[in-house]
Amino acid sequence: MKKIFYGILFFCGLLTGCQENEMTGFEKDGAVYFQIDANYWTNTGDSVVYSFAGKGVTEYTVNLQVDLMGEAVDWDREVRVSIDPELTTAEEGTHYRALEASYVLPAGAYNMQIPVTILGTDPRMENQAFQLAIRLEPSDDLELGLSYRTLARIQFSSMLTMPYYWDEFYWGPYSKVKHEKLIELLGVDFPATEDEYYNDYNLWETYCNYLSQWFAENYPVEDENGNVIDPWYVN
Amino acid sequence: MRRISILWGVLLLLTAVACTEDKGNYDYVPLNELTLEGMLGEYEVEQDSTLAITMTITGKEGFSESDYDFVWYAWSETDEDAIPDTLSYEKDLNVTISLPIDSYTLRFMATEKETGVYYSVYADLSVINSFSKGVVALSRIEGGDSDVTFINSVNTVTKHAYKSANGGVSAGKQPRGVYYLGGSEGTKNVLLIATEEKQMTVEPIDFTDYRSLAGWFYIEPEGTVEAMGTDGWDEYLIIDGKAYNRVVYPNANPTGMFDYKIAGEYDLAPFVLEGSSIFFYDQVKHCFYFYPGWEGMIVASSAGSAFNAANTGMDMLYGQTFDEDMRAVMVDDAGKRYMISGLQTAEYDLDLSGYQPLINAQRKLEMTQEGAAEATCWAISSKDPDFLYYAYGNKIACVSMINGIQLGNVITLDQPIDRIEFNEVDNPELLYVAVSDGSETTDSGSIYFFEMASDGSLTEKARFENVCGKVVDFEYKP
């Protein structure tokens, strides 16, 4: 009799196991954060700096990378963003194109890009840099990830700005005179990202050599602070 | 006990079998060993021409052609997947070669029909066309225009090679030089034709335009290429006294670009002294340079008492280096000409963390030999770096750079000599000589091939009359 009782109990347990599993709460199993430097996760910088000076373009698209914490799933998920008015000095329509309220982290993906188009037509940008601050917001699908990586800043102007990777290469001390001379002589400006520089490494080394020799042949040329620019690169 | 009995029984049985008479057939027929003669070690044949090889076959037991099958076939040395091509089933080869241009192994097999035993011999076979390896002559013709003549390795001459390949377009006015770039494995090979009007690289296989010289530079250099040299890792061009380099080590970027000029205040003579290390000579400061690949030109130190390599006080008229043997013809302010010899070395000093370039001056001899003061062109072969050949008027003489003694015979040609140059790629004994009547007109010039002997004398090997204008440069194209 006791054996029959335990048998029925086991059978009931099996029936319970066949009940449909409702996915309550599963859709928020993931969080997102900005990964500004797509190549180095340990780089926690939150800013992208861009100058329209010497580029010959009036608009530029900055792709902000958003990374996923957690596992990828097999459906699209919503990534929400907002402009932080406190930290933003740029004006929508004048300095940047309006952002979407939300973007999509595609099924199976661990990261996605938010394209932000900035505009370089405002004459004020010759003397002033503007900032666009974008915050990640929680959505129905995704929580916020690393708290110190949920804000991205894009600082842009038409002034010459030192490329953030300047010190990684052999260009000597930065000066605006040196930077302007590059644009004047070669008609190009430094690429926006270190990756782009690396992609054309030999080209930029040649430009570096050329510019250094120009300063040698036209010695002495002073920088904006009255210091003589010494040739810095000897091939 | 029973097992031991069984073992003894088996052993006895085997012993009995071993004693059985061997009734095998050992009535062997001795092999008729063949000797195949008539095939040389290598053949070079132009596409669509006939290759004829007559084989002489002898056998220890005699030879009857009807007892054998024959086959000739060739397979590519460069394409592992290529299927061998059968050329003939005759004993003697006499076929029109239609194989693609390539290097092949040629095999001849004679197989005895009765036994299947075969004998074979091999040779290297190189199939070429009109534009395969050979010498390019760049010459000046009417109106200062350029003309390109090509003589391939089986002496087929192609006149006006550049114009023919490029729809009648000229290679440019005022030709200066022709250079073979990109010799390293994995690097795109091109011929550079440099004129004062334009500088174009062309496909070596057919002389069609590849890209302008500017297309090989991130920043276009000003001026005309005067010299080219390589150590197999870097390739150098001298353009209006400045050196430009690019990386060409094996399997580097196939179409690597040239860097901007090497920094520094220098004015190079138009010679790349390409030995085991690359040196240059400053025509103004009269010193030698070594370029380590960074930090600009380094002035070579001077050792030895024959001359001061750090300040020779002379201009370089001709310079050449073989391994460490630097040889040059110089002229001083008074117009006196000298032959100088030295050792050029560049050792890396670990303590100083840098190269220590050195010219060890060995000899300096004034050139007082007949015609030396009027000589217009010079040539030295790696075969013997102490034999200096020089041309004056319509004569070529050879002098020892060790003691100044005239060597061999003085060659006298029908017309004034415009250019002499050795083939330094695959036949350093072969001297190319260009002559012309001086009119600088189409077909006013001729080209001779001379062979250098160990005593310095020259023997004419081939002559190509009226195939060019006034030659300004030769370049061998492998």
Interface residues (C-beta under 8 A of the other chain):
Chain A: L186 N202 L203 E205 T206 Y207 N209 Y210 S212 Q213 A216 P231 Y233 V234 N235
Chain B: Y218 I219 G256 M257 D259 Y260 K261 I262 A263 G264 W294 E295 G296
